């Protein structure tokens, strides 16, 4: 029992065992079971897509985390809009014959605002994606030896 307590005292906390920094926070949110996993190689697998293992993966990781944050923001906004729509109090319903035919005043404003916000975000994310692809597509350095084929 004493050995187990001593081992528990010397063991790092779960957020230090899993991984460190923003990738660690994203990993803890997306994979909560991984935070409590045991073992010497916990969180340092080469197959993890939330941890960068080389210089070509750092720009890809930042793009991935930004896309995850954008996706979570979209889900939160849609959830908030659904909750507002569910709990919004409407006026008492009238018979359809008593309502005069008019154009809706604010109905399309949601669509205009949504498009105005979405289009710059899509252009920005696509430009960032192309920049990351251009950065990681070439060789990491100038090759020391080249072969020129003639014929």
Steps between C-alpha positions, in 0.01 A plus 500: 500500500786740579666425168178584316468833685865585430452419133188716491690791658781478242261464208424808290146639503269383223533819295880466501492128415271537201672784318587863557354828372217568259526160326467340842190702578347406164588135558346509848178649358472267202626183671422526873603139565852570372561742786482216753692240298807346659832408347834648398395586144161651584426791270823476298390257232615582149148431377334775704370783287474747791874501573763614249802273466710689249565835337259433212218417739505824703318714240254217439431468872426871539263484204331192646451664840358813334255288300397314816443833678297630205292183494431523874400867462257411219346222710467737800335774292256256340419350841440846644273592211301177546461569873387858434250372245366238739451735796395813310150613601277579207183702492172319517412331174224660298287336244663506153214707360561781754869547405549743209746384231826695544867447428705381796717778642795321658487154349787532255733693732625173651593375155677826408700506823584130473630538147694816590676314782548168323654611170805680648558210736490250214738708289737543795503130588552401136790747463654369821460141376674582171781677686551196723501268199760718328717502812499123557501376139864567410815333626610614847834634374707531186610150397872432538517278192296529180491291185428651162375256237570588135400308200 
